Amino acid sequence: MGLIEAIILSVLAASTPLLLAATGELVTERSGVLNLGVEGMMIVGAACGFGGAWLSGSIIVGALSGMVAGILMSLIFALMALGLAVNQVATGLALTILGIGLSGLIGAGFVGERITPAPHLHVPGLSDIPLAGRILFGEDGFVYLSIALVVGVWRFLYRTRAGLILRACGDNHVSAHALGYPVLRIRLYAVMFGGACAGLAGAYLPLAYTPFFIPGMTAGRGWIALALTVFASWRPTRLVVGAYLFGAVTILQLHAQGAGIGIPSQFMSSLPYLATIIVLVLLSRARTGGSTAPAALGTVFVPDR
């Protein structure tokens, strides 16, 4: 029972940054924008989040610092891709390269420092229930926030007029513009939201997952979040299943190495990324025209002057 609980708790912790980043990217892509700079925004969010928490002594300040850093990075993307109509794929890749270098510069002075990680919830009586208690009532605030964020995004997209307008911009930006909706402004807000989520996902790593900062600590999680968005068919509820699936693969390969299974550790470490490739290939082959992907995804919109 203790081993099962430990594995589940580890899966929840490993899945949370994927779920946060993928939720923000889902909103961005539903508006018709493809931002490949998630990895760059996450690693800058990790550096700024740890720096904010270390300097202030507050996890909340650290989380807000990570979100602000993600938003500022997303504004660079928006300036290039939306303002100057530069190719979105090239801009996103450049943003990732910039983020990796910038995070090393920002976090250089914090390498080797440690902070007290985010506290875990404890409800007397409930948190002590075997197995379910720690899982449901003993996690840190980031885990509960990630679930609430998915529910909020689902409600926004499918139960509000603003969500319908955002989806319309992604499905057919020409028609949305003809109806008088400010497509560029809506996409700007969506990109900023995605940046905030990516920055928060990055900040989660040094604030709760590991209480220190090291360069490159996102370790490709931004790319997995991008694949997860496709895996979920751009639907918020499927993100939860996908995030926990990828998180489980990450944790199980660690337990397999610890159990001494006679498989090279390098191969086991590559399993999360190998699973990402396999899932994308299977989804591509299975999709026969019924895709829910925004029709205008990645297209450049230039309003009439």
Disulfide bonds with the S-S distance in Angstrom:
none
